[in-house]
Amino acid sequence: MKIALLALLGLALGALGGAALGIGAGLAWVEIFKTTSFEGYSGMLVFFTFMPLGAAIGAIAGALLFAFIAIRDAEIAIEREPVRHHDR
């Protein structure tokens, strides 16, 4: 259950971060390639192309990363041995 919840958290955070990076990449694209702004074309390009692509890629990457971390943590937790206290 912990793995699934962390994967969902990674999905949400990855989507937000990816969307932000997508907007940044879209704005850079518009500036570098001098995309026309006629009738809001450059804005539509950024918010209807780059932002969804960034959100999708970020969501997948975030979910995989958080799930991988949760799986690795579960494996490490199983292999741990209890700490033995020395009697004085």
Buried (B, 14 or more C-beta within 10 A) or exposed (E): EEBEEBBBBBBEBBBBBBBBBBBBBBBEBBEEEEBEEEEEEBBEBBBEEBBBBBBBBBBBBBBBBBBBBBBEEEEEEEEEEEEEEEEE
